[in-house]
Amino acid sequence: MAGIDARLAELGITIPRRSPSPAGTYVPAVISGNHVFTAGQLPFVDGVLPVTGKVGAEVTLDDAAACARTSALNALSAVAEVLGSLDRVTRIVKVTGFVASDPGFTAQPGVLNGASEVLGAIFGDAGVHARSAVGVAVLPLDSPVEVELTVEFA
């Protein structure tokens, strides 16, 4: 991964070498045609969620955006596992993000900027993508954020 590895080093970003283990009967990512679809990724760091709870109540927007960033990096780890190299990525097609939201919280797009910004920093123009930011009542393990990616590759 010389090209992407160099870019990651320049940015000071480390992609986990192994995506978090699935919490159910599924795989972290699948290839279909020239696309990789990841399962929803939580913001695990060394097997632990750094923060839990609802965004807008127990979790701040800034902490949630950091979680979205971490979730996106975990999703890239799953992509790397099935492709063998992130250098094969030609485009981040879509990011779908779920935000466990306090009922009055309406800044879900701001939370998902944490994922979008890191993908743009890593992949440049190829990191510009479509996105959905969805507020939900609760996520697995009381995670504040979950992110999934659709990636095109060559």
N, C-alpha and C positions, 0 to 999 in steps of 0.2 A: 504494500500500500504506500509506495513511495510518495506519490502526489498528495494524497489525502493525509498521510502520516506527517509530511512536512507542514501542511497547512494546520493540522491539529497542534503540532509542536509550536508553530508560530503563534497560535492563539492560546497556548497553555491549556489545551483541552485534552483530557484522557477519556477515550471510549472504553467502557468496561469490556474486559476480554471475554466475558460470558454474560449473556443477558440473564436476568433473574429467572429462576425456574417457574414454570407455569403453576398457577394456584388451582388448576383443574385439569380436565382431560382435553388438552389442546396443545399446540406447539407454538413457540414464540413468533414464528414467521413461516409463510409459505410462498412459493413461487408459482405464478400462473402466467403463462406467456412470457412477456418481458417486464413483468411487474412483480414486486415483492409486497405482500400485505402483512403487516405485523399485527399481532394481538395487542390489545391494550397493555401499555406498560406503566407500572407505578413508579414513583420516584425513589426506588430502593437505592441506598448507598451502603455497600458492604452488608447487604441482607437486612437492613433496617430502614424503616420509613423515618426520615428526619423530623417530620412533624405530622400530626394527625388532626382531624376535625374539619369543621366547615369553614370555608373561606368567607370572610366577612364577620365571623364570630371568633373562633379560636385561632384562625390562621389569617395572617395579613395578606394583602394583595402581593406585596413584594416576596414574601415567603412562598406563596402559591406559584408565582412566576418562576422562582428558582426551582420549585418542584416540577413545573412543566418543562423547564430546560433539562433537568436530570432525567425525566421520563423520556424526552426525545433522544437523549444520548443512550439510554437503555434500549430504545427502539432501534437506534443505529447499530447497537451491538448485535441485536437479533438479525438485522439485515446483513451485517458482515458475516455472521455465522452461516447463513444460507448461500451467500454469494462468494464467500472466500476473500473478498476484498471490497472495501468501500470505493475503490477507484473505478469499479464497474458501474457505479451509480451515475446516470445521465440526467436525472431530474427527480426532485422531490415533488410528487404530483399533488398529494393532499395530506393535510394534517387534520385529524379529528381529535378534539380534546373534550374531556368531561371534567367539570369542576363541581365538587361537592359544595353547594352554596347555601349559605344562610338565606332564609326567605327574602330578605331585603337586599341581597347582594346582586348587582346587575352588571358587574364589570368583567364578565367571563372573557371577552376578547383581550383585555389587558393581561389576564393571567396567561392566556395562550401565547401572548407575545414572547414569553420566555422560551417557548419551543421554537417559534418562528424565527426569532432573532438568531439563535444559535445555529439553526439550519442554514440561514442566509449567510452567516459568517463563515461556516465551513464550506458550503458549496457555491457561494456567489450567486450568479444569475440562475444556476440550476437548482438553487435552494428556494427560489420564489415559488410559492405553491397556493393552491386553493385551501380553504380551511373552514371548519365548523367548530364553534366554541359553545358547548352545551352545558347549561346548569342542571345539576341533578341533586336528588335528595341525599344520596349516600353512595359511596364507592367501596370496593372491597377493602377490608382491613382498616376502614375509616380513613383511607387515603384522601387527601384534599384534591388530587389531580390524577387523571389517567390520560395517556396520549397513545394514539396509534398512527402509523404512517402508511401511505401508499407510495412506493418508490419505483421509478422506471430504471431499467438497467440495460446495458449492452453486453 
